[in-house]
Amino acid sequence: MAYTAISNWLHALRGPVLKVPLRERALEIFGKREYTTEFPEPEKCLDHKGFGGPLFEKRADFYELIWAFPTDPPLLNARFSRFSPGDQSTSLSSGDILLVVENSATYTSLVRRLRELEYQHRIGCVAWGVGRSFTASVRSITTHHGADGQARAQFREIRYFGDVDVSGLEIPLKAMDAAVGLGLKLVPTRVLYRDLITVGTPLPGKECSRTREEADALVNWLGETHHFEPVVDVLVKGERWAQEGVGLRHLSSTNDWLADMR
């Protein structure tokens, strides 16, 4: 089945292909309803493994074949909680928005794209949320100290972008109280979420379905209810949009996703 999916993807290619993170390419290749039984989490199906046979024996050659590269999670250390622009590779400017991204592949794509842009925005730093860990690590976002030794708040807002599924929406909701305690607003990156449900494909997930009332409560966090009505039906069915559906290729095709971060 893996060979069939890759062959079908290769034969369907038209025009130049952008090299993208491995999980984004895996979702593109295997993220179709006919493959859901074999690959229930398609974005992860190429992580550290092959499917046997010569195609997967040499990983570097295989990555070249599918125009992809593996992404290593960013290293977290003691300085990470200070978010000092001079010390952190994820710091981009003196902006007052901290952009938190649930998954490491999307984190990588957003950082790469933001470094290429000469576009006005307020993103000062991009952080990897490490999935559910963010509900606790949000408390480590503190003030930083300027040259005069005085503590100053660097960020005014946290913008969050994650999977559109039950856990992906529960994570920021559970982190909101801690953010408020730090004097920060935690709000969704609405344009990125809208792009995800527009260009991505909802597929069966591993989480239990929710009642319509429970789904409504989760989706309300996204705001602009008329844009996110399809999400309620997807959660009720127990399906999801994987965050990697908005990948480097999409981020490189438009700057509209920065519209609510200026």
Helices and strands as residue ranges (DSSP letters): H 2-11, E 20-21, H 22-30, G 33-35, G 42-44, G 54-56, H 59-65, E 68-69, G 78-82, E 97-101, H 104-116, E 123-128, G 131-133, H 134-137, G 138-140, E 144-145, E 151-152, E 157-161, H 166-181, E 185-188, H 190-199, E 203-204, H 212-219, G 220-222, G 225-227, H 229-236, E 239-240, G 243-245, H 248-253, G 256-261
